[in-house]
Amino acid sequence: MKIEFLLPPESKETKYPPQPAKNFIPKKYKDLDGYTNDDLRAPTVKQCIPFLDAMTNGYIIPFHQDYLITVDYNKKEWDVRANFYSPRAHGSQQLPDKYQDGQKPVGKFANKWTIKTPLGYSCLFVHPMNVPKTDFEIIPGIIDTDIYDDAVLFPYYFRRYDGGSKENVQIHIKTGDPMVQVIPFKREKWKSCSGSTKNKNYAKLRDKWAGQMLNIYKKFYWRKKNYD
């Protein structure tokens, strides 16, 4: 399958194009030991394959410009500066107080890339998964990128906007930092059901790894995902 990230005709090639998410594994994760104090009874998240799979799934669109955001927590005011594309904001009525983060102002990050997927495929856009906490949080959304022909803007809110006592907290987002994770998927009809397992292969596989203690999921269940 092929996913395309396309620039508008008037745009010049950027130094920070979308890339596979595996190229953005944080240094903090790479430097993490697999076990605490080399104790095999105390594995860290470095040994969790599902954690790594989520982090490296799909693609990352990086920021193509710096953002300087100044937040006054006392007045609940904020100011966003960027060089090229003007930042946009949502009205507070779009996220009511009783909803997820209705107390926080919501903005939109600019994005110059139009995303195209094969017919029948959409894209899920989420905050980069399982990375160190950032001052902002991308609000997830799904776009049918096989038929939508424009760039997607990405709404976000501030994690720390809590009405605290701080004034003029400044957040500097740098060009090339990961902005959003893009996960293509096929639109299919699904039907849910529940009950007990009747999978004989599952029972046989459990017999195969019975007695082992380390890396069971990776050895017997995990399958490699490919995004290039």
N, C-alpha and C positions, 0 to 999 in steps of 0.2 A: 504494500500500500504506500501511497505517496501523499504527503502533506506539503503544501506550498505556503511560504510566507512572502508576500508580494508588496513591493513599495509602489506608491503612486508615481506617475510619470515625471512629476516635477521634483521628486526627491532624489538626493544623491545617496549613493551606497553608504551605509553606516558601518562604523568599525565594530558595532556590537549587535550583530544579527541574532535572531533566535537560534538556539542550539539545543541538542539533546540535554535533558535534565541531568544526566550522568556527568556532564561537564561542569556542573555547579555544586558538586558535593562540598560542603563547608569544611574548612581546615580543622575546625573544632572536632568534627566527626572523624576526619582522617587521623587526627592525633590521639583519639580516644583509644585506650587499651581495651582489649576484648574481655578481660577479666579484672576485677578489682584486686589489686595487690597480688596478681598472678594466682588467685584462688579460683579454681575451677567450679567451686560452689557459688561463686558470685559473679555471674556473667553480666556485662553491661549491654546497653542497647546495640553496641557494635556487633553482637552475636545474633541480633534479631533480623532475619532476612525480610520479613514483611515490612519492617521499618525502613530498610534500605530500598526495597522495591517501591514503596510509596515516594520516597525522596527522588528516585531516579526515573520515575514513570513519566513518559511523554517528553515535553519540551519546555524550555524556559524562554520567555521574552524578557530581555534585560531593559533597564532604563536607558533611553537614548539621550537623556539630558539630566543635568543636576536639578535637584529640587532643594530649596531652602525654605523650611516651614518653621514659623515662629508661633508658639501657642501661649496664650495668657490663660492660665488655669483659673485665676480668680474671676476674670471677666467672661470666661468662656468664649474668647475670641481667638481667631487664628488668621495668619497671613501666609500665603504661599507665593513663592517667587520661582520662576523658571525662565530660561533664556529664549526658547523658540516657540513652543506650543503653550498657549495660555491655559492654565489650570481651570477646571470647571468645578462647580459646586452644586449639590442638591439642596433643596429646601428641607428644613427639619421635619416638615409634615410627611415626607416620604418614609421615614422610619419612626412611627409613633413611639412614645415613651415606653409603652408596655411591650414593644417588640425588642428584638435582640440587643441593639445598642442605640436605642432611640434618643438617649441623652447626648450622643456624640455627633458632631458635624460630619457630614459625608461629602467627600470630594471625588474627583475623577482624575486618574492619571492618563496622560496622553499616550497614544500608541499610533505609529505610522504604518503598521503592517496589516495588510488584508490577508486573511487566512482562508485557504481553499482546501477542501477535502473531497475525496471521491463521493459520488452520488450515494446517498443513504447514510453518510457519516456526519456526526456533529462533533463539537468540542466542548469539554468541560473546562472552565477557567477557575482556578482556585489560587489562594495564597500558596507560595512554595511550601511544600509539605515537609515536616520534620526537620526544619532548619532552626537555628537559634532565633529567639524572639526578636521581632522588629518593632519599631514604634507605630507601625501602621498594619492594618489587616485588610487584604483584598476581600471584597464581598463576592462569594462564588456566583457563577452564572453559566448557562449553557446557550450556545449559539449554533444554529444549523448552518455550519460553514460551507456546506455543499451548495447552498443557494443564496446565502447572504454575501453581498458584494461590496462591503465597506469595512473600514477599519473599526475595531472594537475598542471602546474606551473602558477603563477598568475602575469601578467605584471602590472606595476604601474609606475606612474610618480610623481614628487614632486609638490605639490600645490604652494609652495613659490619660486620655481626656476624661478625668474623673472629678473635676471640680475641686482639686486639691489646692494647696496654698502656694504653688509655684507660679511665678510670672516669667513670661518671655522664655520659655523652654524652646531651644532651637534644635531642629532635626535636619541633618544634612544627608540627603540621599544622593549617592554618587552615580555618575554615568557608568554603566556596566554592571551595577548591582542587579540581582535577580528581582524582577517585578511580579511576574505572574507565571504559574505553571499551566501548560496547555495539554490536555489529555484527550486525544481523539477516540471516539467510540462509534460503533455501528448501532443505528437505531433499529431495534428489533422488538417484536411483541413477546412479552413474558407473562407467565402465569405462575403464581405461587401456590405451594401446597406444603403440608406438614405431616409428619409421621415418623416412624422408626426406620432406620437404615436397613436395606436389604442387599447392600453391596458386598458380594462375596469377595471381590478383589480387595476391598478395604480390609476385611478380616485377614486375608492372606498376607497383605502388606504389613499389618500390625504384627503378625507372627514373624515376619522377616526381620523387623527391627527390634523385636522383643529382647530385652536385656541390655540394649544400648542406652546411653544416657546423654550423649553430646551430639548436637547438630542433626537431630533426627529429621526435622522438617527440611533442612537443606539437602540432606542425603537422599531422601526418599519421596519428597512431595514437590519441592520447588522446581519450577521451570523458568528458564531464562527468558526475559522480555527484551525485544530488540527495538531500539529507537535510534536512528542515525540521521 
